[in-house]
Structure formats: structure tokens, C-alpha cells
Amino acid sequence: MLTISQAFVVLIIFLLIIEFFKLRKACKQFPPGPTPLPLLGNLVHLNFQFHRDLLMELAKTYGNIYTLWFGWTPVIILNGYQAVKDGMTTHPEDVAGRMVSPFFRAMAKGKGIILASGRSWKQQRRFGIMTLRNLGMGKKGLEYRVQEEASHLVEFFVNLKGRPVDPSFPLFHSISNVICALVFGYHFSDEDETFHELIRVTENLFRFGGSFVHQLYEIVPWLMCRLPGPHKKALSCYDVLSSFARKEIRRHVERGIPNEPQDFIDFYLAEMEKSKDGVKPKYDEDNLVYVINDLFLGGSETSSTTLYWGLLYMVVNPDIQGKVQKEMDTVLGPSQLICYEDRKNLPYTNAVVHEIQRFSNIVFVGMPRVCVRDTILLGFPVKKGTIVMPNIASALYDPEQWETPREFNPGHFLDKEGNFIPREAFLPFSAGHRVCLGEHLARTELFIFFANLLRAFTFRLPEGVTKISTEPILGGTLQPHPYRICAIPR
């Protein structure tokens, strides 16, 4: 006779075997992939990490469209430029849903733009694009804001007089002030305590993203939500952003909506007023809070991190830094205000900015999509509700598209005559209906900030420092290891 404990162990083993065969049967409905295990799915195959290189390695075995299981949830991975492009653009409407995972559901409630789906997402995104255009996106008015912040950043480095500094905070401060001016109608000063708090919580949020605890939360949310840990801290950090957004909304309401809206909140409040008599208003305060959070996080972290990588690459590649400066010295006047249109006369500088984006690849895989209807994905029938993940890194490092994908090489964007050439595989802003809302703003910021900094300074390592790491730190975005540099006036 078996004891109770032995019988329990036998029962567990029996149930796991049944679950294993159920998974094997379910796998036949999806593109091929490694055989999942009960409870764990393919986490063992991933070494309990979600890393871009592992995803690319698996593609060598299973092809450029394959399936990974996270617990009981299948996720279709698209690998390589062609698979990512075709998967996101052949039937773009079919894969325009957003996977609202347990952690992100707890964080943003499926509202806003980035983490929303369906009709609400379409409405908020359409309004966001229209309002940003009204506020000057793609026009000289917004470009002036970028130029103004770039000049403040140059002044910050001038005042250091070549002393070593970690440029992370000043870059974040200057970049985020562009989106803050658009959304809130004002800039933050360097010393503003509220702004420092917003930076702190933003850093914590992105550091938590992609961590082991984050992945664990997505697999067993019913357990994790009852336990203390970094996930609780991350959620509280998001609450700090939401609380700040609500204070700004109240400030705008108390001031009153002007006849000519001055910022994003003004436009949104005016739209709320128009639609308040509807059966179910399209625009409400909760959605506005989460849209503000999306604009702040998306408009600050990504561009500032890309520039943080950019300065690192210039220190590591002084010959490339010198070529950029030589080109600008030849083309630009000494007091000429750099504008986005200047990129056409600065092909090498423009190529370097693009290569910084390609090589740093800060969002190492694209945000997961969800099929909103039954569709065909690269020849495979895929059911409504299936999660699809485009591996953006695999497009930016695709050896069939880039001559030296694992090297920092501005020549990727230059022809034999030195003219700038766009590349189809350059997809840092993703593709399809979920392409980045602020792509034009980000392109403008990166070019103007980078060109202004390199025209004014030569960036070097501090005296006595001979080595600097170019390996990324895994998180919500791929960050460089903290470093210090000297900005030597030219």
C-alpha cells in the first residue's frame, strides 16, 4: 500500500504527464518550436531569461517564425527583417491588438495608448497623433523647442569646463523637457525635486521590466500579487507617475480651458467637455492619466537612452567622432542654428545617428501584439487572441541586411559616394499599425541634440580611465553601464 504522501507524488506525476501530452497536442496548432514542459513552458530552453540573442539562436533551429510557451501561453516569435516586416505589415489590422499581460494590466488597466487595445486604443492614438500635430510635431514650432533644450544641454556641459560627468541625468532632463512642454505646458528646472522623483520612478520601472521577477509575475500573477518584492515597488512607481498626472490635470481644470489650448492636457480636457454627453464618453480622466504616462515614459526614456549610448560610442570610436565634427565644420557656419533639415547636407552625421539607433537597439524585442481576428501569418493559420512578438533586434542585426551587423559601422547608411541611404531593415520604431507614435519627434531630437553636442565638444574618457563597457544592462530598455566622460570644448 502507498502512503498518502507517496500517492500524492504519484498523482502529481500522473497529472504532469497528462499535461505534457496536452501541450504536445496543442503545439500542432502553432508554428514549430521547442517542446514545452508542463508549468514552465519553454523557460528552461531560455535559461529563464528572455534575451534577444537566445531568440535569434532558436530561429536557426526552428525557422524565422516559431512558437515559445510561457507557462500555458503560446507566443509566436518573428525573427529576421523579412519575417518581422511581413508579419507586421501584410495584414496590419489583424495583428494590431496589444497583449495586456497580468503585470501591465495591474499597472495601466489596459488604458492609455501603449497598453490599450481595440476601439479605445484607436481613439486615444488617433487623438494623440492629431493633438501632437496641432502642437507642432513635424513643424518649426516644435523644432524650436528641441533646439532650445539642446542649447541648454550644451550650456550645462560648458559650465563643467571639462570635468568628468555621468551624462545620464542631463540627457534625460533635456529630452524629457521637450515632451513636458508639449504635455504640461512648462519645463522643469535642474533642481526641481518633483522632476528628480519622476526620474527616479521612471528608472525603477524600466529596471524592473524584463527582470526575472517581472517574468515570474506574468506566469503566476495570482501568487505574486500576494507577495512582497520588486514588483510591488514597480507598481508603486507607476502610481507616482499617475498621481503627478492627476495633479497636473487638476491644475489645468482649476485654471480653466483657454480658447486656444496651449498643451496636450488643454486639448484633451476640451475633448472631454465635447464628449461628456455621450452614452459612454470616449475621453475621460483615467484615460488622460495613462496617456500622459505613456507620453512621458515613451518621450523621455527611449531618446535619452539612445543619446546615452551615442556619446559612449563616440568615446569608443574617436575616429568616427572626428569625421562627424569635420563634416559639420565644413558644412555649417560657426553660429548657425542646427535644424532637422540640415541632415540632408550632413550625410555622415545622419548616418552615425541612425547607426547609434540600430546598434544600441534599446528596445530589444518589440512590444507583443495580439491577433484581433483569425489570420494567416507567414503561411501559418493563426487564431484570434494569439500573441505575436516581433524580434526587432533580429531585423536590426539581420546578417542578410547589414554588412557588419555586430559592428558599429555608419557605412551601413552610406553609398559609395558618401550619400545617405535609408535602409528598409531599419525598424527601431517597429512597423505596422503599432508603429511608434512619436517617431518624427524622436528622429528630430536625436539629430539636433547629437549634432549640437558634437559641434560644441569632443567627448573623451576621464584621465586615467582606459576601458569602458559597451555591454548592455537588461531591463525595460537596454541601458549602458553607468559611465563618466569629459566634454572638452572645441
QUIVEN-V440243 format. One record per backbone hydrogen bond with DSSP energy under -1.0 kcal/mol. NH is the residue of the N-H (numbers start at 1). CO is the residue of the C=O. Records with the same first field share a line. If there is no record, write none. Layout:
NH=CO / CO
This chain:
7=3
8=4
9=5
10=6
11=7
12=8
13=9
14=10
15=11
16=12
17=13
18=14
19=15
20=16
21=17
22=18
23=19
24=20
25=21
26=22
27=23
29=26
30=27
37=41
40=38
41=37
42=69
43=40
46=42
47=44
48=43
49=46
55=51
56=52
57=53
58=54
59=55
62=58
63=59
66=77
67=32
68=75
70=73
73=70
75=68
76=387
77=66
78=389
79=64
84=80
85=81
86=82
87=83
88=84
89=85
90=86
96=93
97=370
99=368
101=99
105=101
106=102
107=103
108=104
109=105
111=108
116=113
121=117
122=118
123=119
124=120
125=121
126=122
127=123
128=124
129=125
130=126
131=127
132=128
133=129
134=130
135=131
136=133
137=132
139=136
143=139
144=140
145=141
146=142
147=143
148=144
149=145
150=146
151=147
152=148
153=149
154=150
155=151
156=152
157=153
158=154
159=155
161=158
163=160
165=485
171=167
172=168
173=169
174=170
175=171
176=172
177=173
178=175
180=176
181=177
182=178
183=179
184=180
185=180
192=189
196=192
197=193
198=194
199=195
200=196
201=197
202=198
203=199
204=200
205=201
206=202
207=203
208=204
209=205
211=208
215=211
216=212
217=213
218=214
219=215
220=216
223=220
224=220
225=221
226=223
227=224
232=229
233=229
234=230
235=231
236=232
237=233
238=234
239=235
240=236
241=237
242=238
243=239
244=240
245=241
246=242
247=243
248=244
249=245
250=246
251=247
252=248
253=249
254=250
255=251
256=252
264=182
265=183
267=263
268=264
269=265
270=266
271=267
272=268
273=269
274=270
275=271
278=275
288=284
289=285
290=286
291=287
292=288
293=289
294=290
295=291
296=292
297=293
298=294
299=295
301=297
304=300
305=301
306=302
307=303
308=304
309=305
310=306
311=307
312=308
313=309
314=310
315=311
316=312
317=313
321=317
322=318
323=319
324=320
325=321
326=322
327=323
328=324
329=325
330=326
331=327
332=328
336=333
342=339
343=340
344=341
345=342
350=346
351=347
352=348
353=349
354=350
355=351
356=352
357=353
358=354
359=355
360=356
361=357
366=390
369=388
370=97
371=386
372=94
375=382
377=380
380=377
382=375
385=371
386=383
388=369
389=76
391=78
392=390
393=364
396=392
397=393
401=398
402=398
407=404
412=409
413=410
414=411
415=419
418=415
421=413
426=423
427=425
430=427
435=432
436=429
439=436
442=438
443=439
444=440
445=441
446=442
447=443
448=444
449=445
450=446
451=447
452=448
453=449
454=450
455=451
456=452
457=453
458=488
460=486
465=462
473=479
476=206
478=362
479=473
485=165
486=460
488=458
490=456
